[in-house]
Amino acid sequence: MIDTPEIQLPSFPEETPTAEELEQHFSAMGDSVWVIDSLVDDGPREGQTAEEATEEIERNVAHLALMIEKPFIKSAGRSLSAYIDAIKKGSK
């Protein structure tokens, strides 16, 4: 058995956004849903390669996956189903 060092991940301070900042987070998350939906449903935009579209989908999926795990998003009392659905859609 190989002895591997334990990796210590950095810890980040718990965020407590203001109401305005929370709205900005949810707005950005909605933008990510729109990007994923439009690129998956309609394909690359004019002048965009398939590879660029795939990378954009992946970035937006990663953004949503990160955000839905944040405690202040989980506790905001809003449905996360549209974001989860977009993650699934963009991950296919």
Sequence and secondary structure as in RCSB ss.txt:
>XXXX:A:sequence
MIDTPEIQLPSFPEETPTAEELEQHFSAMGDSVWVIDSLVDDGPREGQTAEEATEEIERNVAHLALMIEKPFIKS
AGRSLSAYIDAIKKGSK
>XXXX:A:secstr
                  HHHHHHHHHHHHHHHHHHHHHHHH S TT  HHHHHHHHHHHHHHHHHHHTSHHHHT
T    HHHHHHHHHHH 
